[in-house]
Amino acid sequence: MPPVTAPDAQPPTKPCSTAADEPCPHADRPGPVPPGLTAASRAPLAPAPAEPLTSTSSDVEVEGWKVYVSEAVAAPAWDQKELTVGQLSERSGAAVSALHFYERKGLISSRRTSGNQRRYPRGMLRRVALIRIGQRVGIPLADIKAALDQLPDGRTPTKKDWERLSRSWREELDERIRMLQQVRDDFTDCIGCGCLSLNRCSLANRHDELGKHGEGARRLVESA
């Protein structure tokens, strides 16, 4: 059986071509330096500017593959009729991923360019604002979509269109406002939930008598 020999040792690492008083910036990197590479070409990158452009990403469909492209985003000009997904995100405050989600759910819509990139009518900013406000006050996305479905397709909604949507929401919004006011004003008192943890509970809900009326915070429910 032939003797086993160790593999040839790797050649020692050569330092970069630097001035005599300049330390090699890559002395801590293992492995040989590629031929012709100088210290100038391997110098560290310049620091980022103090106020870099906002960066986001958009996606492009290429033969069935979704490619994410990073792009620097500036706020859209006031007279710009269509927005990229990055500009819509920048101006509305909604993340790009949230905008894609809204579009999949049919809450907003876009057209595709010849390069298969999304372009949104500027009027979508108002839709996105409504969606975000609705979500913040706890309105389900299904209800938001039902309201947005009342708006016309193919044109920017007018003031009358938005007034009609507002009327359809008024009763539900008024009820939510009333409930929020109850939480703000009445939660320091007995609410009839059955906890019996406050001194007032022994007077307002003695022995949890309100539990016989039904579930939940009975004093809040019955005052509606």
URSULBEL-V866146 format. One line per field, one symbol per residue. psi: psi as a letter, one per 40 degrees, with the letter a starting at -180 (. if undefined). burial: b if it has 16 or more other C-alpha atoms within 10 Angstrom, else e. A space follows every 10 residues. Layout:
BEGIN
psi = ???
burial = ???
END
This chain:
BEGIN
psi = hiihiiiiii iihhiigiid ehihefdehi iihiiehidd eeiiiiiiid giihhaiiih hhfehhhhhh ihhiiiideh diiidddddd ddehiddddd ddddeediii ihidefiihh ideddddddd ddddddeehi ddddddddee iiieihiidd dddddddded dddddddddd dddddeeeih efeedfeidd deddfhffde deeaiagddd dee.
burial = eeeeeeeeee eeeeebeeee eeebeeeeee eebeeeeebe eeeeeeeeee eeeeebbbbb eeeeeeeeee eebeebeeee ebbbbbbbbb ebebbbeebb ebeeeebbbb eeeeeeebbb bbebbebbee bbebeeeebe beebbebbee beeeeebeee eeeebeeeee eebeeeeeee eeeeeeeeeb bbbbebeeee beebbeebeb eeeeeebbbb eeee
END
